[in-house]
Amino acid sequence: MAKDDNFFFRGLGESVVKQIVSFWKLVVMISLHLFGELKHKKTWILQVVNTVEEIQERHDAVKEIEKKLLDLHQVCLHEDLSLKYLI
């Protein structure tokens, strides 16, 4: 701190300097708290996004299984008809 700064703080008085220091401590505490909440929200959002992606992957897999089952059903129908004509 420069000599002029010391003069400024001495001119304010000790109680004002303590209030300024307390104010900035409060600002830092609030900032840290808000940053912690933001970090928590970011983690929560990432979990939601991951869950949605997993649901989409499962949905796609179910659609593929459904398509294959329909194809298999068609094959079975054709074979059934073929057997009826052979008999």
N, C-alpha and C positions, 0 to 999 in steps of 0.2 A: 504494500500500500504506500502510495506517495505521501509526502509530508502534508500536502493540501487535503488529501482524503482524511487524514487523521484530524485535521482541524475541523473539517465538515462534520465528522461524527462526534467530536467533542462538543461542537456547537449545538448539535441536536439534543444531546443529553443521553445518559445511559438508558433510561426507560424507553425512549423512542427507538434507539438502536436495538434493544431487546425486542421491541414490538416488530421491527423490520425483520429481524432474524426469525422470530416466531412465525411471521407471515410467510416467509420463504420456506421454512420447514413444513408448514401446512401445505403450501403449493406443491412441494416435492412429494409429500405423503399422498396427496390427492392424485397427482400425476402417476405415481407408482400404482395406486389402487386402480385407476382407470386403465392403465396399461395391462394390469393383471386381468381385469374384466375383459378387455379386448382380446387378450391371449386366450382366455377361457372360451369366449364366443367363437374365435377363429377355430379352436379345436373342435367345438361343437358343430360348427358349420362343416368342417372337413369330415366329421363322422357322418353327418347327414348325407353329404355328397357321396361318400363311400357306400353308404347303405343304399342310396338310390341307384348307384351304378351296379351294385350286387343284385338288386331287384331286377334291373333291366337285363342283366346277363341271364338270370334265372328265367325271366319271361321269354327271352330269345331261345333259350334251351327248350322250354316247354313248347314253344311254337314249332321248333324243329322236330321234336318228338311227335307232336300232333300231326305234322305233315307226313312223317314217316309212317305213322299208324294209318293214316288215310291211304297212303300208297299201298301199304300191306293189305288193307281192307279191299282195295281195288283188285289186287292180285288174287286174293282169296275168292272174290266174286267171279272173276274171270275163270279161275280154275274150277269153281263150282259149276259154272255154266258149261265149261268144256267137258266136265265129267258127265253132266246130264245129257249132252249130245252124243257122247260116246256110248252111253248105256242104251 
